[in-house]
Amino acid sequence: MVHVLASLYIKEGCLAEFIEIFKANVPNVLKEDGCIEYVPAIDLVTDIPTQDKNACIVTVIEKWDSLEALQAHSVAPHMLAYGEQVKGMLEKVSLKILQNA
């Protein structure tokens, strides 16, 4: 299994629109071969002192059954269309691609 933590740094003032576009694409991703989980999340404000908070980051929690499925995801037609829709909203994207220890 492949786990992905994608940190999407969203430009100020674009978060609500970005989340709307992202969530509209989630059903397409969940239909992809090999997709187990695909969930956007934002920081929950707590008083836990070690928490690293940033209101402009959407973290996408993904699980794929293989690296090949993840690679196919990045070039799926709906992902290319999504990328065009949000490209002006993103400051930066950072990926952690992980495997079970």
C-alpha positions, 0 to 999 in steps of 0.5 A: 500500500502507498500512503500520500500526504499532500500539502497544498498551499493555497493563496490567500482568499482562495481557500473556500473556492479551492475546497469546492473545486477539490471536493467536486473532483473527489468522486472521480478520484475514488472511482480510479483503479487502486484508490482506497482513500482520498480525503481533503483536510484542514487544520483543526485549531487546538491548544496542543502546543506541538501542533503546526497550524497553517490556515492556508494549507489543505492536506490531502490524505491518500491511500493507493494499492500500488505506486502504479495506481498513484502514477496513473492518478496524476495523469487521469483526465479529471486530474488534468482538468482539476489542475487547470481549474486550481493552478492560479490558486496554489502557492506550492504543493509538497508530497510525502509518498510513504509505504508501511514500515 
